Amino acid sequence: MSLRPIVGRTIPRGSNQFVVTGQAPAIILGIETSCDETAAAVVLRDESGRGTIRSNVVRSQLDEHAAFGGVVPELAARAHVTYLDHIIAQACREAGIKLDEVDAIAATAGPGLIGGVLVGLTTAKALAAALGKPLIAVNHLEAHALTARLTDGVQFPYLMLLVSGGHSQFVLVRGVGDYERWGTTIDDALGEAFDKVAKLLSLGHPGGPAVEAIAKSGDPKRFKFPRPLLREARLDFSFSGLKTAVRLQAEALAPLSDQDVADIAASFQASVAEIVAVRAGQALAKFRAELPDATPQLVVAGGVAANQAIGSALRAVCAEAGATLIVPPIALCTDNGAMVAWAGAERFALGVHDGLEFTARPRWPLDLDDMKVAPDAA
């Protein structure tokens, strides 16, 4: 494999440093431990910029956390410690490579549950030091933002809607490291709202699939739940008031029949789908206004992207707006190592990697200046 070095120099990244010494093509190991999936993957990025997933191993911790109705951070971190080394080894076996054959090691460095992030990042640092390989500290949100370039070859710029258990936001993706947040949730993330409604209705965890399943037998028009913020021009979300309305309705009907539960779930989901669709339409209109020469593309990422009602609403909005809707395979929308490896590969192709002193970050907004890659890095 031919490698083309790029002359190196050091540029600031927050309180740390990263060094430009890029090589391409490259094989990247990706490690993801930000929440309750322990994951590792091997991805190849060729000289033309195309990506190939050589392996993608994910171990979910749903069973460990099911009894608690949500993720317990300490249990998640312990599970990462127990299983991560084995999962990395399995990812290398499935990719048909030895660990020392990777060109760089990428790991989620935030945002996320800090205990879990520390497990993955510390493991990546140890491997990088022992093998003499570059470390790439990946922003978890950037990994989601760039996944569609791996799966669909999407070209910059594009609009991303990230809807997950911890995040609900619109982001303009101009390039690697170049992001502009257009809207976010002011309270609960959408995935969190699904989880809380599921818990209220005794549907179990995770809430998204449980609510969607029971909603199929419900009447989405029985209850008219609120659509918060839709009268405002900003692109922000709010789901706390909707969640409260669901709780009050459930308390008013208690004890709930099976049909009551199904109708509440269906009505909640209908409200959410309308909120997301209206906001997406507004975001696409802004995209057209601010980037008139660009082809409008909406990329949806995060676990909530699997919801069929929301997907149908977004397809209708994109069709009306003349925009292309891109949803990566659901296995790559939820947390996984391949998206981390690919984000690392994108940065590595620009000649970027990080020092071993890089610190884990429980919060790491995608639009911070220290996400940016120097314009002459390539």
Beta strands, then each sheet from edge to edge (+ up, - down):
strand 1: 10-13
strand 2: 16-20
strand 3: 26-32
strand 4: 37-45
strand 5: 51-60
strand 6: 104-110
strand 7: 135-139
strand 8: 158-163
strand 9: 168-175
strand 10: 178-184
strand 11: 297-301
strand 12: 324-326
strand 13: 352-354
sheet 1: 1+ 2- 13+
sheet 2: 5+ 4- 3+ 6+ 7+
sheet 3: 10+ 9- 8+ 11+ 12+
end
